[in-house]
Amino acid sequence: MAEIDINTKIFRKDNLDIVYSITGKKLLNGILHYKLKSDNSEEIFLSEHAVNDRFVTEAKHCAQPKNSVSRLFTKIIKNGYTIGKSNEK
């Protein structure tokens, strides 16, 4: 994955409401680390691997389709989804 630029906003994959900004970079023990800061936390350092694994950049977040739930519901409907009690005869 490409190196992320300073001042880029990234989002946690498990909670897209939390936004972090990359405020710096540092090479520690041969591994690139990013310095992250959110509105309600202190600055932390995370390795490039951890950032790529747990976060998504603003560009990728905005490029993702927003209808993933709708696609799932469409698949359920196509497979014969019915309303009512499941034990009806």
C-alpha positions in Angstrom: 0.0 0.0 0.0 1.2 3.5 -0.7 2.5 5.8 2.0 -0.2 8.0 3.5 0.5 11.8 3.4 0.5 14.1 6.4 -2.8 15.9 7.1 -4.7 13.0 5.6 -7.9 12.0 7.4 -8.4 8.4 8.2 -11.3 6.5 9.7 -11.4 3.4 11.9 -12.9 0.5 10.0 -14.9 -0.7 12.9 -16.3 2.8 13.8 -16.4 5.2 10.9 -17.6 8.0 13.2 -14.1 8.3 14.7 -11.8 10.5 12.5 -8.0 10.7 12.9 -5.6 13.0 11.2 -2.1 12.0 10.4 0.1 14.7 12.0 3.5 13.1 11.4 5.6 10.2 10.3 8.6 8.5 12.0 10.9 5.6 11.1 11.3 3.4 14.2 13.4 0.2 14.0 13.1 0.2 10.2 9.2 0.4 10.3 7.3 3.4 9.3 5.0 4.7 12.1 2.3 7.3 11.7 1.5 9.9 14.4 -2.3 10.1 14.7 -4.5 12.7 16.4 -8.3 12.8 16.8 -10.5 15.6 18.2 -10.8 13.9 21.6 -7.6 12.0 22.1 -3.9 12.6 22.5 -1.4 11.9 19.8 -0.5 8.3 19.3 2.0 6.4 17.1 0.9 3.3 15.1 2.9 1.2 12.7 2.1 1.4 9.0 0.8 -2.2 9.2 -1.6 -1.4 12.0 -2.9 1.7 10.2 -3.4 -0.2 6.9 -5.1 -3.0 8.8 -7.4 -1.0 11.1 -8.1 2.3 9.2 -9.3 3.5 5.8 -8.4 6.8 4.2 -10.9 9.4 3.4 -10.6 8.8 -0.3 -11.3 5.1 0.0 -14.1 5.7 2.5 -15.8 8.0 0.1 -15.3 5.7 -2.8 -16.9 2.7 -1.1 -20.5 2.0 -2.2 -23.0 3.3 0.4 -25.7 0.7 -0.5 -24.1 -2.5 0.9 -27.2 -3.1 3.1 -29.5 -2.5 0.2 -27.6 -5.1 -1.9 -27.9 -7.6 0.9 -31.6 -7.0 1.2 -32.0 -7.3 -2.6 -30.3 -10.7 -2.4 -32.7 -11.8 0.3 -35.7 -10.7 -1.7 -34.4 -12.6 -4.8 -34.1 -15.8 -2.7 -37.8 -15.7 -1.7 -38.0 -13.6 1.4 -41.6 -13.7 2.8 -43.3 -11.8 5.6 -45.1 -13.7 8.3 -44.5 -16.5 10.8 -41.8 -19.0 9.7 -43.8 -22.0 11.0 -47.0 -21.2 9.0 -48.3 -24.1 6.9 
